[in-house]
């Protein structure tokens, strides 16, 4: 898509206004002020290019919204509210939880699995180091109370004095620490060994051996669970950067694309979509986070996917859709979020996985459709997927009115009802803009009307 020249001029330095436009300087500044105002509102100066006004407001790679900082120094980009980030993380913070630490400690295994890796590895190391020190202290107390640390009873004097120690080759806390490591991990170098002289030493050796097996199994299980949990598999499941709205078989449809980077497929893959927006009840209650399930599917297979290549998921905007009354202008002004969820079973591990993403109103391209990414390669004799085009879209002629107004126009054309009022025809003249040259001019007029 070519960038309109007038939009480019808006971003130039006002001191060069005479060279850009020419004529009176005051009139030039007035023109530039008007261009700036319209540009910030996202209005295109090229009516013949459908969808340009929407691209400019969205700030895509082809628009000039990124350059708005040139004439607004120090401005900051506004971040829209969303419940689910693009990477699938939920934007939820909890507070004022009663007995939070106690409840989390009661489910210690899940708590440690949910930890970040640095805390899990720190706990892994401390669990061994602290246990070695603790049992080394126990061994030192046993040997000290038995008298093995007295001068005549040290290892180098035991042969002369005939002393029988609890553990051979122990002369201090350092040797007790080494013996603790050997016992807990059953290393057995063959130098330090227990003797029948101390029953408490025999009991402690058995207890530490059992503890060493249990602690190793517990920590290894936590590390394995973190490495194989479903969240990691979701990193290779892709969602398109934008959703699009265009016509399919004469009906407006909301579409987004999903893909899988791995050769091991997702078994029993299913996809869901939910709309989050504000709703007011008849009693006056305002529900700021109201969820509405969207009916979605791909081709004629419903929401269950044979997920071997990227697929475009479609939601038909019909009478049962919550988007039925929204036109292109409402899509820009309304505040809502569409959360999409892909679930299935990992073929290689048999574990369930879930990938999430979301689209807010400014991430929906009106008048676009996705480019194909699956082509048959005759040389390889296989279907080839070009992920470089995964997020690519193409502009298509699409009515700017809502699906409800579009259906009314179709019914009027088919003679099922009386002609609509002039106001309705003015708002929906774009719906049949490709029928005759006169209606094509009305489509171009609709694109140039300020939103």
C-alpha positions as CSV (number, residue, x, y, z in Angstrom):
1,X,0.0,0.0,0.0
2,X,1.4,3.4,-1.0
3,X,1.5,6.1,1.6
4,X,-0.5,9.2,0.6
5,X,1.7,12.2,-0.2
6,X,-0.5,14.5,1.8
7,X,0.2,12.4,4.9
8,X,3.9,12.6,4.2
9,X,3.7,16.3,4.1
10,X,2.1,16.5,7.5
11,X,5.2,15.1,9.1
12,X,7.5,17.6,7.6
13,X,9.0,20.6,9.4
14,X,6.6,23.5,9.4
15,X,9.5,25.8,8.4
16,X,9.5,24.1,5.0
17,X,5.8,24.7,4.5
18,X,6.2,27.1,1.6
19,X,8.4,24.7,-0.3
20,X,5.9,21.9,0.2
21,X,2.6,23.5,-0.7
22,X,3.4,27.0,-2.0
23,X,1.4,30.1,-1.8
24,X,0.6,32.2,1.3
25,X,2.4,31.1,4.4
26,X,-0.6,31.6,6.7
27,X,-2.8,29.6,4.4
28,X,-0.1,26.9,4.2
29,X,0.0,26.6,8.0
30,X,-3.8,26.4,8.1
31,X,-3.6,23.6,5.6
32,X,-1.0,21.8,7.6
33,X,-3.0,22.2,10.8
34,X,-6.0,20.6,9.2
35,X,-3.9,17.8,7.8
36,X,-2.5,17.2,11.3
37,X,-5.9,17.1,12.8
38,X,-7.3,14.7,10.3
39,X,-4.2,12.5,10.4
40,X,-4.4,12.2,14.2
41,X,-8.0,11.1,13.8
42,X,-6.9,8.5,11.2
43,X,-8.6,9.9,8.1
44,X,-7.1,9.1,4.7
45,X,-6.6,11.6,2.0
46,X,-6.9,8.9,-0.7
47,X,-10.5,7.9,-1.0
48,X,-9.8,5.3,-3.7
49,X,-7.7,3.1,-1.4
50,X,-10.1,1.2,0.8
51,X,-9.0,0.7,4.4
52,X,-6.2,3.3,4.4
53,X,-7.9,5.4,7.1
54,X,-8.0,2.3,9.3
55,X,-4.3,1.4,8.7
56,X,-3.1,4.9,9.5
57,X,-4.9,4.9,12.8
58,X,-3.6,1.4,13.7
59,X,0.0,2.3,13.1
60,X,0.9,-0.7,11.0
61,X,4.2,-1.1,9.2
62,X,2.7,0.7,6.1
63,X,1.2,3.6,8.0
64,X,2.6,6.9,9.3
65,X,1.3,6.6,12.8
66,X,4.7,5.7,14.0
67,X,6.0,9.0,12.9
68,X,3.5,11.0,15.0
69,X,6.2,11.7,17.6
70,X,7.9,13.9,15.0
71,X,5.4,16.7,15.8
72,X,4.5,15.6,19.3
73,X,7.9,15.5,21.2
74,X,7.8,13.8,24.5
75,X,4.5,12.0,23.9
76,X,4.0,8.5,25.1
77,X,2.3,5.7,23.4
78,X,-1.1,4.8,25.0
79,X,-1.4,1.2,26.1
80,X,-4.9,-0.2,25.8
81,X,-6.4,-2.3,28.6
82,X,-6.4,-6.1,27.9
83,X,-7.1,-9.2,29.9
84,X,-4.8,-11.5,27.9
85,X,-1.5,-10.4,26.4
86,X,-0.4,-11.4,22.9
87,X,1.9,-14.0,24.4
88,X,-0.9,-15.7,26.3
89,X,-0.1,-14.3,29.8
90,X,-3.1,-13.1,31.8
91,X,-3.0,-9.5,32.9
92,X,-4.4,-10.2,36.3
93,X,-3.0,-9.1,39.7
94,X,-4.4,-10.5,42.9
95,X,-4.4,-8.7,46.3
96,X,-5.9,-8.9,49.7
97,X,-5.7,-12.7,49.8
98,X,-6.2,-14.1,53.3
99,X,-3.7,-16.7,54.5
100,X,-2.0,-16.6,51.1
101,X,1.4,-18.0,52.2
102,X,-0.2,-20.8,54.2
103,X,-2.4,-21.9,51.4
104,X,0.5,-21.8,48.9
105,X,2.7,-23.8,51.3
106,X,0.0,-26.5,51.6
107,X,0.4,-27.0,47.9
108,X,4.2,-26.8,47.9
109,X,4.7,-28.9,44.7
110,X,2.5,-26.7,42.5
111,X,4.0,-23.6,44.1
112,X,7.5,-24.7,43.2
113,X,6.5,-25.7,39.7
114,X,5.0,-22.2,39.2
115,X,8.1,-20.5,40.4
116,X,10.5,-18.9,38.0
117,X,13.5,-21.0,37.0
118,X,16.0,-19.0,39.1
119,X,14.0,-19.7,42.3
120,X,13.5,-23.3,41.4
121,X,17.2,-23.9,40.8
122,X,18.1,-22.0,44.0
123,X,15.7,-24.2,46.0
124,X,17.2,-27.3,44.2
125,X,20.7,-26.3,45.3
126,X,19.7,-25.3,48.8
127,X,17.8,-28.5,49.4
128,X,21.0,-30.5,49.1
129,X,23.5,-28.1,50.6
130,X,21.3,-27.5,53.7
131,X,20.6,-31.2,54.2
132,X,24.4,-32.0,53.9
133,X,25.1,-29.4,56.6
134,X,22.3,-30.5,58.8
135,X,23.3,-34.2,58.8
136,X,27.0,-33.3,59.1
137,X,26.1,-31.5,62.3
138,X,24.2,-34.6,63.5
139,X,27.1,-36.8,62.7
140,X,29.5,-34.5,64.5
141,X,27.3,-34.6,67.7
142,X,27.2,-38.4,67.6
143,X,30.9,-38.7,67.2
144,X,31.6,-35.9,69.8
145,X,29.4,-37.5,72.5
146,X,31.1,-40.9,71.8
147,X,34.5,-39.3,72.4
148,X,36.0,-40.0,69.0
149,X,37.3,-36.4,68.8
150,X,39.5,-36.6,71.9
151,X,43.3,-36.6,71.3
152,X,44.0,-40.2,72.1
153,X,41.0,-41.3,70.0
154,X,41.9,-39.5,66.8
155,X,42.4,-41.7,63.7
156,X,46.2,-41.5,63.9
157,X,46.2,-42.7,67.6
158,X,43.4,-45.3,67.4
159,X,45.8,-48.2,66.6
160,X,48.0,-47.4,69.6
161,X,45.1,-46.8,72.0
162,X,42.8,-49.6,70.6
163,X,39.9,-47.3,70.3
164,X,36.8,-48.4,68.3
165,X,35.2,-45.2,66.8
166,X,31.5,-44.8,65.5
167,X,32.8,-43.8,62.1
168,X,36.4,-44.5,61.0
169,X,38.6,-41.7,59.6
170,X,36.7,-38.8,61.2
171,X,38.8,-36.1,62.8
172,X,36.6,-33.0,62.7
173,X,33.5,-31.3,61.2
174,X,35.0,-31.2,57.7
175,X,35.3,-35.0,57.6
176,X,31.7,-35.3,59.0
177,X,30.5,-33.1,56.2
178,X,32.2,-35.3,53.6
179,X,30.8,-38.4,55.2
180,X,27.3,-36.8,55.1
181,X,27.6,-36.3,51.4
182,X,28.8,-39.9,50.8
183,X,26.0,-41.4,52.9
184,X,23.2,-39.3,51.4
185,X,24.2,-40.1,47.8
186,X,25.5,-43.6,48.4
187,X,28.9,-42.7,47.0
188,X,31.0,-45.0,49.2
189,X,34.6,-44.2,48.7
190,X,35.6,-46.9,51.1
191,X,37.5,-44.8,53.7
192,X,34.9,-43.6,56.1
193,X,32.6,-46.4,57.3
194,X,30.3,-46.9,60.3
195,X,31.0,-49.5,63.0
196,X,28.7,-51.6,65.3
197,X,29.9,-49.6,68.3
198,X,27.2,-46.9,67.9
199,X,23.6,-47.9,67.3
200,X,22.6,-44.3,66.8
201,X,25.1,-44.0,64.0
202,X,23.6,-47.0,62.3
203,X,20.1,-45.5,62.6
204,X,21.2,-42.1,61.3
205,X,22.9,-43.7,58.3
206,X,19.7,-45.5,57.3
207,X,17.6,-42.4,57.9
208,X,19.9,-40.2,55.8
209,X,20.0,-42.7,52.9
210,X,16.2,-42.8,52.8
211,X,15.9,-39.0,52.9
212,X,18.5,-38.7,50.1
213,X,16.4,-40.9,47.8
214,X,13.2,-39.0,48.6
215,X,14.7,-35.5,48.2
216,X,16.4,-36.4,44.9
217,X,13.2,-37.8,43.5
218,X,11.1,-34.8,44.7
219,X,13.5,-32.2,43.2
220,X,14.0,-34.1,40.0
221,X,10.2,-34.4,39.6
222,X,9.8,-30.6,40.0
223,X,12.5,-29.9,37.3
224,X,10.9,-32.5,35.0
225,X,7.4,-31.1,35.5
226,X,8.7,-27.5,34.7
227,X,10.4,-28.7,31.5
228,X,7.4,-30.7,30.2
229,X,4.4,-28.6,31.3
230,X,1.9,-27.6,28.7
231,X,2.9,-23.9,28.8
232,X,6.2,-24.7,27.1
233,X,4.5,-26.5,24.2
234,X,2.3,-23.4,23.7
235,X,5.4,-21.4,22.7
236,X,5.4,-23.1,19.3
237,X,1.7,-22.5,18.7
238,X,1.2,-19.2,16.7
239,X,-1.6,-16.7,16.4
240,X,-1.7,-14.1,13.8
241,X,-0.7,-10.6,14.9
242,X,-4.0,-9.1,13.6
243,X,-7.5,-10.3,13.1
244,X,-9.3,-9.2,9.9
245,X,-12.9,-8.5,8.8
246,X,-14.0,-9.1,5.2
247,X,-16.8,-10.7,3.2
248,X,-17.1,-14.4,2.6
249,X,-20.0,-15.6,0.5
250,X,-21.7,-12.3,0.9
251,X,-21.4,-12.3,4.8
252,X,-19.1,-10.2,6.9
253,X,-16.7,-12.5,8.8
254,X,-14.1,-12.0,11.5
255,X,-11.0,-14.1,10.9
256,X,-7.7,-14.9,12.6
257,X,-5.0,-17.5,11.8
258,X,-3.4,-20.2,14.0
259,X,-0.4,-22.3,13.2
260,X,2.0,-24.9,14.7
261,X,5.7,-24.7,14.2
262,X,6.5,-28.3,15.2
263,X,6.1,-31.5,13.1
264,X,4.6,-33.3,16.1
265,X,1.0,-32.4,15.8
266,X,-1.7,-31.4,18.3
267,X,-4.2,-34.2,18.6
268,X,-7.8,-33.3,19.1
269,X,-7.1,-29.6,18.6
270,X,-10.0,-27.3,19.3
271,X,-10.3,-23.5,19.2
272,X,-12.6,-21.2,21.1
273,X,-13.1,-17.4,21.1
274,X,-14.8,-15.2,23.7
275,X,-15.7,-11.5,23.5
276,X,-15.1,-9.3,26.6
277,X,-16.9,-6.1,26.7
278,X,-19.1,-3.9,29.0
279,X,-22.8,-4.7,29.2
280,X,-25.6,-3.0,31.0
281,X,-28.6,-5.0,32.2
282,X,-32.2,-3.9,32.3
283,X,-31.9,-3.3,36.0
284,X,-29.1,-0.8,35.5
285,X,-26.2,-3.1,36.5
286,X,-23.0,-2.4,34.6
287,X,-20.9,-5.5,34.0
288,X,-17.5,-4.3,32.8
289,X,-16.1,-7.8,32.0
290,X,-18.9,-9.6,30.3
291,X,-18.0,-12.8,28.4
292,X,-19.8,-13.8,25.3
293,X,-18.9,-17.0,23.4
294,X,-18.3,-16.6,19.7
295,X,-19.3,-19.3,17.3
296,X,-16.2,-20.0,15.2
297,X,-15.0,-22.7,12.8
298,X,-12.8,-23.3,9.9
299,X,-14.2,-24.2,6.5
300,X,-17.0,-26.7,7.2
301,X,-15.3,-28.6,10.0
302,X,-16.5,-26.6,12.9
303,X,-14.1,-25.7,15.8
304,X,-12.4,-29.1,15.8
305,X,-9.2,-28.9,13.7
306,X,-7.1,-31.4,11.8
307,X,-4.2,-29.3,12.6
308,X,-1.5,-30.2,10.1
309,X,-0.9,-26.6,8.7
310,X,-1.9,-23.0,9.5
311,X,-5.6,-22.5,9.4
312,X,-7.9,-19.5,9.2
313,X,-10.5,-19.5,11.9
314,X,-13.7,-17.7,11.0
315,X,-16.6,-16.2,12.9
316,X,-19.6,-15.3,10.8
317,X,-21.1,-12.0,11.8
318,X,-24.8,-12.9,11.6
319,X,-27.9,-12.2,13.7
320,X,-26.5,-14.3,16.6
321,X,-23.1,-12.5,16.7
322,X,-22.5,-9.7,19.3
323,X,-20.6,-7.8,16.4
324,X,-23.8,-7.7,14.3
325,X,-24.4,-4.0,14.8
326,X,-20.8,-2.8,14.6
327,X,-19.6,-0.9,11.5
328,X,-16.1,0.2,10.7
329,X,-16.4,3.4,12.7
330,X,-17.9,1.6,15.8
331,X,-15.0,-0.9,15.6
332,X,-12.6,1.9,16.1
333,X,-14.5,3.6,18.9
334,X,-15.8,0.7,20.8
335,X,-13.7,-1.0,23.5
336,X,-13.7,-4.8,23.6
337,X,-11.3,-7.7,23.5
338,X,-11.6,-11.0,21.8
339,X,-9.8,-13.8,23.6
340,X,-8.9,-16.9,21.5
341,X,-7.9,-20.2,23.0
342,X,-6.4,-23.2,21.3
343,X,-6.4,-26.5,23.2
344,X,-5.3,-30.0,22.4
345,X,-3.1,-33.0,23.3
346,X,0.6,-33.0,22.6
347,X,1.3,-36.0,20.3
348,X,4.8,-36.7,21.7
349,X,4.0,-36.5,25.4
350,X,0.3,-37.1,25.7
351,X,-0.2,-34.0,27.9
352,X,-2.9,-31.4,27.4
353,X,-1.8,-28.0,26.3
354,X,-3.4,-24.6,25.9
355,X,-2.3,-21.5,23.9
356,X,-4.0,-18.1,24.3
357,X,-3.9,-14.8,22.7
358,X,-6.3,-11.8,22.2
359,X,-7.3,-9.1,19.8
360,X,-8.5,-5.6,20.9
361,X,-10.5,-3.4,18.6
362,X,-7.4,-1.6,17.2
363,X,-5.9,-5.0,16.2
364,X,-8.7,-5.8,13.8
365,X,-8.1,-4.8,10.2
366,X,-11.4,-4.0,8.4
367,X,-11.3,-4.7,4.7
368,X,-8.4,-7.2,4.8
369,X,-8.0,-11.0,4.3
370,X,-5.1,-13.3,4.9
371,X,-2.7,-14.3,2.2
372,X,-2.3,-18.1,1.6
373,X,0.8,-19.7,3.2
374,X,0.3,-23.4,2.1
375,X,1.4,-24.2,-1.4
376,X,2.3,-27.5,-3.1
377,X,6.0,-27.9,-4.0
378,X,6.3,-30.1,-7.0
379,X,10.1,-30.5,-6.5
380,X,9.7,-31.8,-2.9
381,X,6.3,-33.4,-3.7
382,X,4.9,-32.1,-0.5
383,X,2.9,-29.1,0.8
384,X,5.2,-26.3,1.8
385,X,4.3,-23.7,4.5
386,X,5.8,-20.2,4.2
387,X,5.7,-18.8,7.7
388,X,7.2,-15.5,6.5
389,X,3.7,-14.7,5.2
390,X,1.9,-15.9,8.3
391,X,0.8,-12.4,9.3
392,X,0.5,-11.0,5.8
393,X,-2.9,-9.6,4.7
394,X,-4.3,-8.1,1.5
395,X,-6.8,-5.3,1.2
396,X,-10.1,-6.1,-0.4
397,X,-13.2,-4.2,-1.1
398,X,-15.4,-4.5,1.9
399,X,-18.5,-2.6,3.0
400,X,-17.9,-0.2,5.9
401,X,-21.4,-0.6,7.3
402,X,-22.5,-3.2,9.9
403,X,-23.6,-6.7,9.1
404,X,-27.2,-5.8,10.1
405,X,-27.2,-2.8,7.7
406,X,-25.7,-5.0,4.9
407,X,-28.4,-7.6,5.3
408,X,-31.0,-4.9,5.0
409,X,-29.5,-3.6,1.8
410,X,-29.5,-7.2,0.4
411,X,-33.1,-7.6,1.3
412,X,-34.0,-4.3,-0.4
413,X,-32.2,-5.4,-3.5
414,X,-34.0,-8.7,-3.6
415,X,-37.3,-7.0,-3.1
416,X,-38.2,-8.6,0.2
417,X,-39.0,-5.3,1.9
418,X,-39.6,-1.6,1.2
419,X,-36.7,0.7,0.4
420,X,-34.9,2.0,3.5
421,X,-35.0,5.7,4.5
422,X,-32.5,8.1,2.9
423,X,-30.4,8.2,6.1
424,X,-30.0,4.4,6.0
425,X,-29.1,4.5,2.3
426,X,-26.5,7.2,3.0
427,X,-24.9,5.2,5.8
428,X,-24.9,1.9,3.8
429,X,-24.3,3.1,0.3
430,X,-20.9,1.4,0.6
431,X,-22.5,-2.0,0.9
432,X,-23.2,-2.3,-2.8
433,X,-20.4,-0.1,-3.9
434,X,-19.2,-2.5,-6.5
435,X,-22.5,-2.8,-8.4
436,X,-22.5,0.3,-10.6
437,X,-20.1,3.1,-11.3
438,X,-22.4,5.5,-9.4
439,X,-22.3,3.3,-6.3
440,X,-18.6,3.0,-6.6
441,X,-18.3,6.7,-6.3
442,X,-20.5,6.5,-3.2
443,X,-18.1,4.0,-1.8
444,X,-15.2,6.4,-2.3
445,X,-17.2,9.2,-0.7
446,X,-17.8,7.0,2.3
447,X,-14.1,6.4,2.7
448,X,-13.4,10.1,2.8
449,X,-16.0,11.0,5.5
450,X,-14.3,11.8,8.9
451,X,-14.8,9.1,11.5
